[in-house]
């Protein structure tokens, strides 16, 4: 999947598309070392509140519109109860902070978030 970070920069990601049950679980109870990039897709734009309960490591959450443009992005610490954005979104990507995805996180430049 290709996401547009801004007008000049795109990023190709391989993300695990989640089933309905997978959308409820997300990164909960995953081990940091084995955690994968997750893709939440919705049929219509939504404004859903996420949480990071039972997720024992930080991750980056990216909200996307229908054309895979980044609407918002945030670093999420463990055990945060309410994670939301103000704009409707069609897709959400969760990228765990682990060695496997350190290059992707550098490209996104999480230091500026």
N, CA, C and O of each residue as an XYZ file, in Angstrom:
452
protein
N       0.848     -1.173      0.000
C       0.000      0.000      0.000
C       0.888      1.229      0.000
O       1.884      1.296      0.721
N       0.518      2.188     -0.809
C       1.285      3.427     -0.917
C       0.503      4.546     -0.222
O      -0.671      4.771     -0.518
N       1.166      5.243      0.705
C       0.521      6.373      1.378
C       1.259      7.659      1.026
O       2.475      7.663      0.837
N       0.507      8.739      0.941
C       1.083     10.043      0.624
C       1.283     10.812      1.927
O       0.319     11.223      2.573
N       2.555     11.000      2.304
C       2.889     11.707      3.537
C       2.669     13.204      3.400
O       2.199     13.861      4.328
N       3.012     13.735      2.240
C       2.763     15.149      1.919
C       2.768     15.273      0.396
O       2.756     14.257     -0.299
N       2.786     16.485     -0.129
C       2.730     16.680     -1.584
C       3.935     16.108     -2.321
O       3.851     15.850     -3.522
N       5.047     15.906     -1.633
C       6.284     15.492     -2.283
C       6.751     14.094     -1.901
O       7.619     13.532     -2.569
N       6.198     13.533     -0.854
C       6.752     12.306     -0.293
C       5.676     11.225     -0.162
O       4.631     11.440      0.452
N       5.958     10.049     -0.759
C       5.088      8.891     -0.588
C       5.896      7.761      0.044
O       7.126      7.769      0.018
N       5.193      6.805      0.604
C       5.831      5.694      1.290
C       5.067      4.418      0.970
O       3.840      4.372      1.058
N       5.811      3.387      0.597
C       5.225      2.076      0.319
C       5.306      1.239      1.587
O       6.386      1.051      2.147
N       4.149      0.734      2.041
C       4.084     -0.074      3.257
C       3.420     -1.414      2.973
O       2.507     -1.507      2.152
N       3.883     -2.439      3.654
C       3.180     -3.718      3.660
C       2.503     -3.816      5.015
O       3.161     -3.912      6.051
N       1.163     -3.792      4.989
C       0.408     -3.812      6.233
C      -0.564     -4.985      6.215
O      -1.094     -5.360      5.169
N      -0.781     -5.546      7.379
C      -1.720     -6.646      7.538
C      -3.135     -6.069      7.626
O      -3.462     -5.352      8.571
N      -3.975     -6.392      6.625
C      -5.360     -5.928      6.623
C      -6.148     -6.742      7.633
O      -6.114     -7.972      7.617
N      -6.858     -6.046      8.512
C      -7.531     -6.708      9.617
C      -8.965     -7.095      9.294
O      -9.671     -6.383      8.579
N      -9.380     -8.225      9.827
C     -10.771     -8.658      9.756
C     -11.570     -7.866     10.792
O     -11.013     -7.034     11.508
N     -12.846     -8.122     10.865
C     -13.686     -7.437     11.853
C     -13.190     -7.747     13.263
O     -13.083     -6.843     14.091
N     -12.890     -8.995     13.539
C     -12.386     -9.384     14.868
C     -11.010     -8.773     15.110
O     -10.717     -8.319     16.216
N     -10.174     -8.758     14.090
C      -8.843     -8.170     14.206
C      -8.889     -6.687     14.529
O      -8.008     -6.166     15.212
N      -9.931     -5.998     14.029
C     -10.072     -4.569     14.315
C     -10.309     -4.318     15.800
O      -9.911     -3.274     16.317
N     -10.946     -5.250     16.491
C     -11.164     -5.096     17.925
C      -9.880     -5.333     18.714
O      -9.675     -4.727     19.766
N      -9.024     -6.204     18.214
C      -7.793     -6.555     18.931
C      -6.652     -5.585     18.639
O      -5.965     -5.148     19.562
N      -6.439     -5.241     17.361
C      -5.332     -4.354     17.008
C      -4.003     -4.885     17.517
O      -3.682     -6.056     17.310
N      -3.234     -4.043     18.175
C      -1.933     -4.435     18.722
C      -2.009     -4.954     20.162
O      -0.983     -5.282     20.758
N      -3.216     -5.027     20.719
C      -3.348     -5.492     22.106
C      -2.750     -6.887     22.271
O      -2.939     -7.760     21.424
N      -2.043     -7.079     23.347
C      -1.440     -8.354     23.741
C      -0.356     -8.839     22.780
O       0.096     -9.978     22.894
N       0.067     -8.007     21.845
C       1.163     -8.380     20.938
C       2.489     -8.157     21.639
O       2.608     -7.318     22.532
N       3.473     -8.916     21.221
C       4.834     -8.682     21.705
C       5.498     -7.697     20.766
O       5.358     -7.799     19.547
N       6.212     -6.758     21.323
C       6.838     -5.695     20.539
C       7.669     -6.259     19.389
O       7.571     -5.781     18.259
N       8.471     -7.257     19.666
C       9.386     -7.827     18.683
C       8.637     -8.402     17.475
O       9.109     -8.278     16.345
N       7.483     -9.026     17.698
C       6.737     -9.698     16.637
C       5.585     -8.875     16.063
O       4.934     -9.314     15.114
N       5.327     -7.713     16.609
C       4.182     -6.913     16.177
C       4.341     -6.485     14.715
O       5.444     -6.177     14.265
N       3.226     -6.471     13.985
C       3.219     -6.120     12.570
C       2.534     -4.771     12.353
O       1.841     -4.264     13.235
N       2.737     -4.207     11.181
C       1.999     -3.010     10.784
C       0.579     -3.454     10.470
O       0.372     -4.398      9.707
N      -0.399     -2.773     11.060
C      -1.796     -3.148     10.896
C      -2.551     -2.098     10.098
O      -2.301     -0.901     10.234
N      -3.481     -2.561      9.261
C      -4.313     -1.685      8.450
C      -5.775     -1.903      8.818
O      -6.290     -3.016      8.709
N      -6.436     -0.845      9.250
C      -7.866     -0.846      9.525
C      -8.526     -0.133      8.337
O      -8.234      1.037      8.089
N      -9.400     -0.809      7.609
C     -10.117     -0.193      6.489
C     -11.602     -0.144      6.805
O     -12.163     -1.078      7.378
N     -12.231      0.964      6.421
C     -13.657      1.159      6.660
C     -14.343      1.492      5.340
O     -13.750      2.139      4.476
N     -15.596      1.051      5.181
C     -16.327      1.270      3.926
C     -16.663      2.739      3.724
O     -16.642      3.229      2.594
N     -16.971      3.441      4.795
C     -17.310      4.863      4.735
C     -16.408      5.621      5.709
O     -15.938      5.040      6.688
N     -16.159      6.908      5.458
C     -15.373      7.701      6.415
C     -16.002      7.678      7.808
O     -17.220      7.790      7.954
N     -15.163      7.532      8.817
C     -15.615      7.390     10.208
C     -14.860      8.344     11.120
O     -13.865      8.956     10.728
N     -15.359      8.456     12.347
C     -14.672      9.152     13.435
C     -14.769      8.240     14.653
O     -15.633      8.419     15.512
N     -13.876      7.265     14.715
C     -13.876      6.258     15.779
C     -12.780      6.594     16.777
O     -11.721      7.098     16.405
N     -13.043      6.313     18.042
C     -12.041      6.499     19.092
C     -11.310      5.172     19.293
O     -11.943      4.127     19.447
N      -9.990      5.217     19.290
C      -9.148      4.050     19.534
C      -8.599      4.125     20.953
O      -8.769      5.138     21.632
N      -7.941      3.056     21.405
C      -7.248      3.044     22.699
C      -6.002      2.173     22.575
O      -5.849      1.419     21.614
N      -5.124      2.286     23.553
C      -3.925      1.445     23.564
C      -3.849      0.618     24.853
O      -2.762      0.287     25.328
N      -5.025      0.288     25.413
C      -5.053     -0.575     26.592
C      -4.492     -1.936     26.216
O      -4.783     -2.451     25.136
N      -3.708     -2.511     27.078
C      -3.085     -3.827     26.892
C      -2.127     -3.873     25.703
O      -1.833     -4.945     25.173
N      -1.654     -2.726     25.298
C      -0.573     -2.636     24.320
C       0.629     -2.134     25.125
O       0.602     -1.019     25.647
N       1.669     -2.943     25.227
C       2.748     -2.693     26.177
C       3.937     -1.946     25.580
O       5.019     -1.933     26.167
N       3.745     -1.325     24.422
C       4.816     -0.580     23.767
C       4.179      0.551     22.963
O       3.007      0.461     22.597
N       4.940      1.620     22.681
C       4.386      2.724     21.886
C       4.259      2.337     20.417
O       4.930      1.422     19.939
N       3.395      3.043     19.720
C       3.234      2.848     18.285
C       2.816      4.156     17.629
O       2.362      5.089     18.291
N       2.978      4.200     16.325
C       2.565      5.361     15.535
C       1.223      5.027     14.912
O       1.058      3.964     14.315
N       0.266      5.928     15.047
C      -1.027      5.748     14.397
C      -1.150      6.821     13.320
O      -0.866      7.995     13.559
N      -1.577      6.400     12.132
C      -1.725      7.303     10.991
C      -3.143      7.164     10.462
O      -3.584      6.065     10.127
N      -3.856      8.285     10.386
C      -5.200      8.308      9.835
C      -5.117      8.734      8.370
O      -4.420      9.694      8.041
N      -5.830      8.021      7.485
C      -5.784      8.276      6.041
C      -7.183      8.539      5.487
O      -8.184      8.060      6.020
N      -7.224      9.319      4.396
C      -8.487      9.505      3.684
C      -8.632      8.423      2.611
O      -7.834      7.486      2.572
N      -9.638      8.540      1.740
C      -9.906      7.529      0.710
C      -8.759      7.386     -0.289
O      -8.568      6.304     -0.844
N      -7.993      8.446     -0.530
C      -6.879      8.418     -1.486
C      -5.528      8.141     -0.815
O      -4.476      8.351     -1.419
N      -5.565      7.677      0.416
C      -4.353      7.363      1.201
C      -3.496      8.579      1.510
O      -2.283      8.452      1.676
N      -4.099      9.743      1.588
C      -3.406     10.944      2.058
C      -3.455     10.951      3.585
O      -4.477     10.603      4.176
N      -2.370     11.340      4.213
C      -2.319     11.396      5.671
C      -3.164     12.565      6.164
O      -2.960     13.710      5.761
N      -4.107     12.259      7.035
C      -4.957     13.274      7.660
C      -4.320     13.742      8.964
O      -4.271     14.934      9.267
N      -3.833     12.762      9.727
C      -3.245     13.053     11.032
C      -2.349     11.877     11.406
O      -2.518     10.776     10.882
N      -1.401     12.103     12.305
C      -0.545     11.040     12.819
C      -0.084     11.412     14.213
O       0.135     12.583     14.523
N       0.059     10.383     15.055
C       0.465     10.610     16.438
C       1.217      9.417     16.992
O       0.966      8.276     16.602
N       2.138      9.683     17.902
C       2.803      8.625     18.650
C       1.930      8.331     19.867
O       1.556      9.234     20.616
N       1.615      7.054     20.045
C       0.696      6.649     21.102
C       1.462      5.852     22.164
O       2.096      4.846     21.846
N       1.406      6.298     23.417
C       2.049      5.536     24.493
C       1.142      4.375     24.923
O      -0.046      4.366     24.601
N       1.695      3.404     25.644
C       0.871      2.306     26.148
C      -0.227      2.805     27.090
O      -0.070      3.820     27.769
N      -1.314      2.088     27.115
C      -2.420      2.281     28.050
C      -3.053      3.668     27.994
O      -3.406      4.232     29.029
N      -3.195      4.213     26.806
C      -3.916      5.474     26.629
C      -5.371      5.129     26.325
O      -5.652      4.268     25.490
N      -6.288      5.803     27.004
C      -7.700      5.444     26.915
C      -8.402      6.014     25.691
O      -9.254      5.342     25.110
N      -8.069      7.232     25.285
C      -8.807      7.879     24.205
C      -7.850      8.411     23.145
O      -7.059      9.316     23.406
N      -7.933      7.829     21.926
C      -7.091      8.239     20.810
C      -8.021      8.589     19.654
O      -8.739      7.728     19.146
N      -8.008      9.847     19.243
C      -8.920     10.250     18.170
C      -8.332     11.393     17.362
O      -7.339     12.013     17.744
N      -8.970     11.647     16.249
C      -8.641     12.788     15.405
C      -9.940     13.531     15.114
O     -11.025     12.977     15.289
N      -9.836     14.756     14.682
C     -11.036     15.571     14.488
C     -11.708     15.348     13.132
O     -12.895     15.633     12.975
N     -10.959     14.842     12.160
C     -11.499     14.675     10.808
C     -11.920     13.228     10.562
O     -11.319     12.310     11.120
N     -12.949     13.013      9.730
C     -13.319     11.642      9.357
C     -12.200     10.989      8.547
O     -11.480     11.669      7.816
N     -12.058      9.688      8.678
C     -10.999      8.941      7.995
C     -11.571      7.651      7.425
O     -12.615      7.171      7.866
N     -10.872      7.095      6.437
C     -11.286      5.837      5.806
C     -10.385      4.673      6.177
O     -10.798      3.515      6.113
N      -9.144      4.981      6.569
C      -8.176      3.940      6.912
C      -7.322      4.422      8.075
O      -7.119      5.619      8.279
N      -6.832      3.447      8.827
C      -5.906      3.734      9.920
C      -4.778      2.717      9.842
O      -5.012      1.530      9.619
N      -3.559      3.193     10.027
C      -2.394      2.314     10.074
C      -1.758      2.453     11.453
O      -1.574      3.559     11.961
N      -1.428      1.307     12.049
C      -0.691      1.286     13.306
C       0.682      0.679     13.035
O       0.790     -0.452     12.561
N       1.726      1.442     13.341
C       3.100      0.977     13.137
C       3.777      0.859     14.497
O       4.005      1.869     15.163
N       4.103     -0.378     14.921
C       4.743     -0.546     16.227
C       6.178     -0.023     16.227
O       6.874     -0.088     15.214
N       6.603      0.487     17.359
C       7.988      0.913     17.521
C       8.811     -0.334     17.860
O       8.880     -0.751     19.016
N       9.432     -0.920     16.834
C      10.327     -2.052     17.036
C      11.439     -1.988     15.988
O      11.391     -1.166     15.073
N      12.431     -2.851     16.125
C      13.585     -2.820     15.216
C      13.186     -3.097     13.777
O      13.775     -2.544     12.849
N      12.192     -3.949     13.590
C      11.770     -4.343     12.243
C      11.308     -3.139     11.413
O      11.506     -3.118     10.198
N      10.697     -2.140     12.053
C      10.136     -0.998     11.328
C      10.871      0.311     11.604
O      10.336      1.383     11.321
N      12.074      0.246     12.144
C      12.814      1.473     12.474
C      13.102      2.320     11.232
O      13.072      3.548     11.316
N      13.379      1.696     10.082
C      13.634      2.472      8.855
C      12.387      3.222      8.401
O      12.484      4.369      7.963
N      11.231      2.598      8.498
C       9.975      3.250      8.113
C       9.713      4.438      9.031
O       9.308      5.506      8.571
N       9.941      4.253     10.319
C       9.708      5.339     11.274
C      10.675      6.496     11.039
O      10.326      7.652     11.280
N      11.886      6.197     10.572
C      12.834      7.272     10.229
C      12.346      8.051      9.007
O      12.442      9.278      8.978
N      11.825      7.351      8.000
C      11.317      8.022      6.798
C      10.154      8.934      7.160
O      10.062     10.054      6.659
N       9.275      8.464      8.021
C       8.126      9.276      8.456
C       8.599     10.430      9.328
O       7.907     11.439      9.455
N       9.778     10.283      9.928
C      10.391     11.293     10.802
C       9.528     11.545     12.038
O       8.986     12.634     12.225
N       9.414     10.524     12.866
C       8.582     10.612     14.058
C       9.108     11.629     15.076
O       8.375     12.007     15.990
N      10.333     12.072     14.941
C      10.861     13.090     15.856
C      10.098     14.401     15.740
O      10.071     15.188     16.687
N       9.473     14.646     14.583
C       8.752     15.904     14.356
C       7.260     15.816     14.716
O       6.512     16.772     14.512
N       6.847     14.694     15.239
C       5.422     14.526     15.577
C       5.175     14.986     16.991
O       4.042     14.928     17.470
